[in-house]
């Protein structure tokens, strides 16, 4: 497969009516330009050049480490954009390059493989990815004579007899690099927009009697460009359905697909059940036999085999096997739960390691902590880990029992097998196997109400 590609991502996307660069608008939770990058990687591309313009700094941040950058400071058309990439492109020598648009998030890697294969088989100097559309409004039309490409005419420059054509230019190409250079150097802004059209390179190659081929994508929506919020929603819906279908065919039960969202990089094993209202994002991994939901959001987590998560939010954390989480639990980044851990209703855990068999059943906050094996933390317990300036750890030894409504003022260590009486505020370490009680002695004042009312 070709080892170099250019992504055209310089436009400001006026029709999006947004401060955010068009290519950064998310489709199923990821900037659309990242979907294009993944398609190129899936096609075996090793080097990517991104042409940036509007919001270049923001796009750089998203693509950092995944592409080299060149800049189109004035948006003077697609040909002008590719011309900015030419010096860097020439560093890669002879051969072919793919050219794709950064606003085509549905484009598949396999389609790009087929595009190049057609290019090589036809010994073409350019191969255009085309699509047949019943309503081609907004797209440049492919003009052919006797089955051979003559030109691509942009809609705003097209006469009526061209506007009725159904075969459209998707904006993706495979070029011979040397002939691409020659064509780009011939470009002139002689059109209604006063821009340098990349499509004029095709006319140049035809005039030089060089072979220009086409490859027609089977699903025309795959090459759909996203230019406004309506098209953004359509792309999101199509990609969402495609992802859900793939997971269901791979053995995942999705009870209500309409209310379920799965991001493009999520991995789910067989015999996982997703209840209604589940959102799985980022690089989340769900192992087999888990039940997730209803109404649960998991981002960048690994969920161990057989774990159940109900009505909860989990972020950048991991669980072992057979854990129980929820309902209404909140696991913040940096949490590691080992196997058979229970994190119950209205419990928040942050940046903590919870060992095998430990239980935090309800109404508690555990932060910056190490929780040993088989620890039981009673309802209403909190680790007071912040003094207004610094965060401090709380360490629970194995087999501790913490009574309800306990405050643990960090830094503090609770020794193995220690007990803490309910309602205590612990400010010092507790020795192993000790009982700690830190509360005022109860005092009953008899007849208090009667005295007060008299």
C-alpha positions as CSV (number, residue, x, y, z in Angstrom):
1,X,0.0,0.0,0.0
2,X,1.1,3.6,-0.6
3,X,3.0,4.9,2.4
4,X,2.2,8.6,2.1
5,X,-1.1,10.6,2.1
6,X,-2.2,14.2,2.4
7,X,-5.2,15.3,4.4
8,X,-6.7,18.6,3.3
9,X,-7.8,20.2,6.6
10,X,-7.3,24.0,6.2
11,X,-10.9,25.2,5.6
12,X,-12.8,27.2,8.2
13,X,-16.1,25.5,7.6
14,X,-18.3,28.6,7.5
15,X,-21.5,26.5,7.2
16,X,-20.8,24.9,10.5
17,X,-21.3,28.3,12.1
18,X,-18.8,27.5,14.8
19,X,-15.6,28.8,16.4
20,X,-14.3,25.2,16.3
21,X,-12.4,24.2,13.1
22,X,-14.7,22.0,11.0
23,X,-12.5,18.9,11.0
24,X,-12.5,18.9,14.8
25,X,-16.3,18.6,15.2
26,X,-16.9,15.2,16.8
27,X,-18.5,12.2,15.1
28,X,-19.4,9.5,17.6
29,X,-17.2,11.2,20.2
30,X,-14.0,11.7,18.1
31,X,-12.9,14.6,15.9
32,X,-13.9,13.8,12.3
33,X,-10.3,14.2,11.2
34,X,-9.2,11.4,13.5
35,X,-11.6,9.1,11.7
36,X,-9.8,10.0,8.4
37,X,-6.5,9.3,10.0
38,X,-7.7,5.9,11.2
39,X,-8.9,5.1,7.6
40,X,-5.5,6.0,6.3
41,X,-3.8,3.8,8.9
42,X,-6.2,1.0,8.0
43,X,-5.0,1.3,4.4
44,X,-1.4,0.9,5.5
45,X,-0.3,4.5,5.2
46,X,3.0,5.2,7.0
47,X,3.4,9.0,6.5
48,X,0.6,11.6,6.7
49,X,0.9,15.2,5.8
50,X,-1.9,17.5,7.1
51,X,-2.5,20.8,5.4
52,X,-3.7,23.2,8.1
53,X,-5.2,26.7,8.0
54,X,-8.1,27.9,10.1
55,X,-7.6,26.9,13.8
56,X,-4.2,25.3,12.9
57,X,-3.1,25.2,16.5
58,X,-6.2,23.3,17.6
59,X,-5.9,20.8,14.8
60,X,-2.2,20.3,15.5
61,X,-3.0,19.5,19.1
62,X,-5.4,16.7,18.0
63,X,-3.0,15.3,15.3
64,X,0.2,15.7,17.2
65,X,2.5,12.7,16.6
66,X,0.2,11.4,13.8
67,X,1.0,13.8,11.0
68,X,3.5,16.3,9.6
69,X,2.1,19.8,9.2
70,X,2.2,22.3,6.4
71,X,0.1,25.5,6.3
72,X,-2.2,27.2,3.9
73,X,-2.4,30.7,5.4
74,X,-4.9,31.9,2.7
75,X,-7.7,29.6,1.7
76,X,-7.3,29.8,-2.1
77,X,-8.7,26.4,-3.0
78,X,-7.9,22.7,-2.8
79,X,-5.2,22.9,-5.5
80,X,-3.5,25.7,-3.6
81,X,-3.7,23.7,-0.4
82,X,-2.0,20.7,-1.9
83,X,0.6,22.9,-3.4
84,X,1.6,23.8,0.1
85,X,2.3,20.1,0.8
86,X,4.3,19.6,-2.4
87,X,7.8,20.3,-1.0
88,X,7.3,17.9,1.9
89,X,5.6,15.4,-0.5
90,X,8.6,15.4,-2.8
91,X,10.8,14.4,0.1
92,X,9.2,11.0,-0.2
93,X,10.4,10.5,-3.8
94,X,8.6,8.8,-6.6
95,X,5.5,6.6,-6.2
96,X,1.9,7.3,-5.4
97,X,0.2,9.4,-2.8
98,X,-3.4,9.5,-1.5
99,X,-5.2,12.8,-1.1
100,X,-8.2,12.9,1.1
101,X,-10.4,15.5,2.8
102,X,-10.4,16.0,6.6
103,X,-14.2,16.2,6.7
104,X,-15.0,12.7,5.4
105,X,-15.3,10.7,8.6
106,X,-17.2,7.7,7.0
107,X,-14.4,6.9,4.6
108,X,-13.1,3.3,5.1
109,X,-9.5,2.1,4.9
110,X,-10.6,-0.8,2.6
111,X,-12.0,1.7,0.1
112,X,-8.6,3.5,0.0
113,X,-6.9,0.1,-0.6
114,X,-9.2,-0.5,-3.6
115,X,-8.6,3.0,-4.9
116,X,-4.9,2.4,-5.1
117,X,-5.2,-1.1,-6.5
118,X,-7.3,0.4,-9.4
119,X,-4.7,3.1,-9.8
120,X,-1.8,0.5,-10.2
121,X,-3.8,-1.9,-12.3
122,X,-4.7,0.8,-14.8
123,X,-1.2,2.3,-14.7
124,X,-2.9,5.7,-14.1
125,X,-1.4,9.0,-13.3
126,X,-4.5,9.9,-11.2
127,X,-7.4,7.8,-10.0
128,X,-10.5,9.6,-8.6
129,X,-12.7,8.1,-5.9
130,X,-16.2,8.7,-7.2
131,X,-19.8,7.9,-6.1
132,X,-23.1,7.6,-7.8
133,X,-25.7,9.9,-6.1
134,X,-29.4,10.3,-6.8
135,X,-29.1,13.9,-5.5
136,X,-25.6,15.1,-6.4
137,X,-26.2,18.7,-5.2
138,X,-23.1,20.3,-3.8
139,X,-20.6,18.0,-5.5
140,X,-18.3,18.4,-8.5
141,X,-19.4,16.1,-11.4
142,X,-17.3,13.6,-13.3
143,X,-17.4,14.3,-17.0
144,X,-16.6,11.3,-19.2
145,X,-16.5,10.6,-23.0
146,X,-16.7,7.0,-24.1
147,X,-16.0,5.9,-20.6
148,X,-12.9,7.9,-20.1
149,X,-12.6,10.9,-17.8
150,X,-12.5,14.2,-19.5
151,X,-12.7,16.6,-16.5
152,X,-14.2,17.3,-13.1
153,X,-16.5,20.4,-13.1
154,X,-17.4,22.1,-9.8
155,X,-21.1,22.6,-9.3
156,X,-20.9,26.4,-9.4
157,X,-19.1,26.3,-12.7
158,X,-21.2,23.6,-14.3
159,X,-23.7,24.1,-17.2
160,X,-27.1,22.4,-17.0
161,X,-26.1,19.4,-19.1
162,X,-23.3,18.7,-16.5
163,X,-25.5,19.3,-13.5
164,X,-27.7,16.4,-14.4
165,X,-24.8,13.9,-14.1
166,X,-25.0,11.5,-11.1
167,X,-21.3,10.5,-10.8
168,X,-19.6,12.9,-8.3
169,X,-16.1,13.6,-7.2
170,X,-15.7,12.6,-3.5
171,X,-12.5,14.6,-3.1
172,X,-10.3,11.6,-2.6
173,X,-7.6,10.7,-5.1
174,X,-4.6,8.6,-5.8
175,X,-1.9,10.5,-7.7
176,X,1.5,9.7,-9.3
177,X,3.6,12.1,-7.3
178,X,5.7,13.4,-10.2
179,X,2.7,14.0,-12.4
180,X,0.9,15.6,-9.5
181,X,3.8,18.1,-9.2
182,X,3.6,18.9,-12.9
183,X,-0.1,19.5,-12.7
184,X,0.0,21.6,-9.6
185,X,2.5,23.9,-11.2
186,X,0.1,24.5,-14.1
187,X,-2.8,25.7,-11.9
188,X,-4.5,29.1,-12.5
189,X,-7.5,30.6,-10.7
190,X,-9.7,30.8,-13.8
191,X,-13.1,29.9,-12.3
192,X,-16.1,31.5,-10.6
193,X,-14.5,31.3,-7.2
194,X,-11.1,32.7,-8.2
195,X,-9.5,29.6,-6.6
196,X,-6.9,27.1,-7.5
197,X,-8.9,23.9,-8.1
198,X,-7.2,20.5,-7.5
199,X,-9.7,19.2,-10.1
200,X,-7.8,21.2,-12.8
201,X,-4.9,18.8,-12.3
202,X,-7.2,16.1,-13.8
203,X,-7.8,18.4,-16.9
204,X,-4.1,18.9,-17.2
205,X,-3.4,15.1,-17.2
206,X,-6.1,14.6,-19.8
207,X,-4.6,17.3,-22.0
208,X,-1.3,15.5,-21.7
209,X,-3.0,12.2,-22.8
210,X,-2.2,10.6,-19.4
211,X,-4.4,7.9,-18.0
212,X,-7.0,9.1,-15.4
213,X,-9.0,6.3,-13.8
214,X,-12.0,6.2,-11.4
215,X,-13.0,3.9,-8.7
216,X,-16.7,4.1,-7.6
217,X,-17.4,3.5,-3.9
218,X,-20.3,1.1,-3.3
219,X,-21.9,3.1,-0.6
220,X,-22.1,6.8,-1.6
221,X,-22.6,7.9,1.9
222,X,-19.1,6.6,2.8
223,X,-17.6,9.5,0.9
224,X,-20.0,12.1,2.3
225,X,-18.4,15.4,3.3
226,X,-19.6,17.1,6.4
227,X,-20.3,20.8,5.8
228,X,-23.0,21.6,8.3
229,X,-24.6,20.4,11.6
230,X,-27.3,18.5,9.8
231,X,-24.7,16.4,7.9
232,X,-22.7,16.1,11.1
233,X,-25.7,14.4,12.7
234,X,-26.3,12.2,9.7
235,X,-22.6,11.0,9.8
236,X,-22.9,10.4,13.5
237,X,-26.1,8.3,13.1
238,X,-24.7,6.2,10.2
239,X,-21.4,5.5,11.9
240,X,-23.2,4.7,15.2
241,X,-25.5,2.2,13.5
242,X,-22.5,0.6,11.8
243,X,-20.5,0.2,15.0
244,X,-23.5,-1.2,17.0
245,X,-24.2,-3.7,14.2
246,X,-20.6,-4.9,14.2
247,X,-20.6,-5.5,17.9
248,X,-24.0,-7.3,17.9
249,X,-22.7,-9.6,15.1
250,X,-19.6,-10.3,17.2
251,X,-21.7,-11.6,20.1
252,X,-22.7,-8.5,22.2
253,X,-26.3,-8.1,23.3
254,X,-27.5,-4.5,23.0
255,X,-30.9,-4.3,24.5
256,X,-31.9,-1.0,23.1
257,X,-29.6,0.2,20.2
258,X,-31.5,3.5,19.9
259,X,-30.3,4.6,23.4
260,X,-26.8,3.0,23.3
261,X,-23.6,4.8,22.2
262,X,-20.3,3.0,21.5
263,X,-17.2,4.9,20.4
264,X,-15.1,3.8,17.5
265,X,-12.1,2.6,19.5
266,X,-14.1,0.6,22.1
267,X,-13.5,-3.2,22.4
268,X,-16.2,-5.5,23.7
269,X,-15.9,-9.2,24.2
270,X,-18.6,-11.9,23.6
271,X,-21.6,-12.3,25.9
272,X,-21.5,-8.8,27.2
273,X,-24.9,-7.3,27.8
274,X,-25.5,-3.6,27.3
275,X,-28.6,-2.3,28.9
276,X,-30.5,0.9,27.7
277,X,-28.7,4.2,28.1
278,X,-25.1,2.9,28.0
279,X,-22.3,5.2,26.7
280,X,-18.9,3.6,26.1
281,X,-16.2,6.1,25.0
282,X,-12.5,6.3,24.3
283,X,-10.3,3.2,24.4
284,X,-12.6,1.3,26.7
285,X,-12.3,-2.5,26.9
286,X,-15.2,-4.6,28.2
287,X,-14.3,-8.2,28.9
288,X,-16.7,-11.2,28.5
289,X,-19.8,-11.8,30.6
290,X,-20.1,-8.2,31.9
291,X,-23.4,-6.5,32.3
292,X,-23.3,-2.7,31.8
293,X,-26.1,-0.4,32.6
294,X,-28.7,0.8,32.5
295,X,-27.7,4.5,32.2
296,X,-24.0,4.1,32.6
297,X,-21.1,6.1,31.0
298,X,-17.6,4.5,30.8
299,X,-14.7,6.4,29.3
300,X,-11.1,5.0,28.8
301,X,-11.6,2.1,31.2
302,X,-10.9,-1.7,31.3
303,X,-13.8,-3.6,32.8
304,X,-12.9,-7.2,34.0
305,X,-14.8,-10.4,33.2
306,X,-18.2,-10.8,34.8
307,X,-18.3,-7.3,36.3
308,X,-21.7,-5.6,36.7
309,X,-21.9,-1.8,36.4
310,X,-25.3,-0.1,37.0
311,X,-26.3,3.6,36.7
312,X,-22.7,4.8,37.1
313,X,-19.9,6.9,35.7
314,X,-16.4,5.5,35.3
315,X,-13.4,7.3,33.8
316,X,-9.8,6.2,33.2
317,X,-9.9,3.3,35.6
318,X,-9.9,-0.4,35.6
319,X,-11.6,-3.3,37.4
320,X,-10.8,-6.9,38.0
321,X,-13.1,-9.8,37.5
322,X,-16.6,-10.1,39.1
323,X,-16.8,-6.6,40.5
324,X,-20.1,-4.9,41.4
325,X,-20.3,-1.2,40.8
326,X,-23.3,1.0,41.4
327,X,-26.0,2.1,41.3
328,X,-24.9,5.8,41.1
329,X,-21.2,5.2,41.7
330,X,-18.6,7.6,40.4
331,X,-15.1,6.3,39.7
332,X,-12.8,9.1,38.8
333,X,-9.5,8.8,37.0
334,X,-6.7,6.6,38.5
335,X,-8.8,3.9,40.2
336,X,-7.8,0.3,40.1
337,X,-10.2,-2.3,41.5
338,X,-9.0,-5.9,41.9
339,X,-11.4,-8.8,41.6
340,X,-14.6,-9.2,43.6
341,X,-14.7,-5.6,44.8
342,X,-18.0,-3.9,45.5
343,X,-18.5,-0.2,45.0
344,X,-22.1,0.5,45.9
345,X,-24.7,3.2,45.7
346,X,-23.6,6.9,45.8
347,X,-19.9,6.0,46.3
348,X,-17.2,8.2,44.8
349,X,-13.7,6.7,44.4
350,X,-10.7,8.7,43.1
351,X,-7.1,7.7,42.4
352,X,-7.3,4.7,44.6
353,X,-6.2,1.1,44.6
354,X,-8.9,-1.3,46.1
355,X,-7.7,-4.8,46.7
356,X,-9.5,-8.1,46.3
357,X,-12.8,-8.6,48.1
358,X,-13.0,-5.1,49.5
359,X,-16.4,-3.4,50.0
360,X,-17.4,0.2,49.9
361,X,-21.1,-0.4,49.8
362,X,-22.7,3.1,50.0
363,X,-22.6,6.8,50.5
364,X,-18.8,7.1,50.9
365,X,-15.9,9.0,49.4
366,X,-12.5,7.3,49.1
367,X,-9.7,9.3,47.5
368,X,-5.9,8.9,47.2
369,X,-6.2,5.7,49.1
370,X,-4.9,2.1,49.3
371,X,-7.6,-0.2,50.4
372,X,-6.5,-3.7,51.4
373,X,-8.0,-7.1,50.9
374,X,-11.5,-7.8,52.4
375,X,-11.8,-4.3,53.9
376,X,-15.3,-3.2,54.7
377,X,-15.9,0.6,54.7
378,X,-19.2,1.5,56.3
379,X,-21.8,4.0,55.0
380,X,-21.0,7.7,55.1
381,X,-17.2,7.2,55.4
382,X,-14.9,9.8,53.9
383,X,-11.2,10.1,53.5
384,X,-10.3,13.8,54.2
385,X,-7.5,13.8,51.7
386,X,-7.1,17.6,51.1
387,X,-6.0,20.2,53.5
388,X,-6.6,23.1,51.2
389,X,-3.1,23.0,49.7
390,X,-2.0,19.4,49.4
391,X,-3.5,15.9,48.9
392,X,-2.5,13.1,51.3
393,X,-3.0,9.3,51.3
394,X,-5.1,7.0,53.5
395,X,-3.9,3.4,53.8
396,X,-6.2,0.6,54.9
397,X,-4.5,-2.7,55.9
398,X,-6.1,-6.0,55.0
399,X,-9.3,-7.1,56.8
400,X,-10.1,-3.6,58.3
401,X,-13.6,-2.8,59.4
402,X,-14.6,0.9,59.3
403,X,-17.8,1.9,61.0
404,X,-20.4,4.1,59.4
405,X,-20.0,7.9,59.3
406,X,-16.2,7.8,59.9
407,X,-13.9,10.7,58.9
408,X,-10.3,9.7,58.2
409,X,-8.0,12.8,58.2
410,X,-5.1,11.9,55.9
411,X,-2.3,11.1,56.0
412,X,-3.3,8.1,58.2
413,X,-2.7,4.4,58.2
414,X,-5.2,1.9,59.5
415,X,-3.4,-1.3,60.5
416,X,-4.3,-4.8,59.3
417,X,-7.4,-6.2,61.0
418,X,-8.1,-2.9,62.9
419,X,-11.7,-1.8,63.7
420,X,-13.0,1.8,63.8
421,X,-16.1,2.6,65.8
422,X,-19.0,4.3,64.0
423,X,-19.0,8.1,64.0
424,X,-15.3,8.5,64.6
425,X,-12.9,11.1,63.3
426,X,-9.5,9.5,63.0
427,X,-6.5,11.8,63.0
428,X,-3.8,9.3,64.0
429,X,-2.6,5.9,62.8
430,X,-4.5,2.9,64.2
431,X,-2.3,-0.1,65.1
432,X,-3.1,-3.5,63.6
433,X,-6.0,-5.4,65.3
434,X,-6.8,-2.4,67.5
435,X,-10.2,-0.8,68.0
436,X,-10.2,3.0,67.5
437,X,-13.0,5.2,68.8
438,X,-12.7,8.9,68.3
439,X,-15.9,10.7,69.4
440,X,-17.1,12.6,72.4
441,X,-18.7,10.5,75.2
442,X,-22.4,10.5,75.1
443,X,-24.1,12.5,77.8
444,X,-27.9,12.4,78.4
445,X,-29.5,15.3,80.2
446,X,-32.8,14.1,81.6
447,X,-35.9,16.2,81.5
448,X,-34.2,18.7,79.1
449,X,-37.3,19.2,76.9
450,X,-39.5,19.7,79.9
451,X,-37.1,22.3,81.5
452,X,-36.8,24.1,78.2
453,X,-40.6,24.4,77.7
454,X,-41.2,25.7,81.2
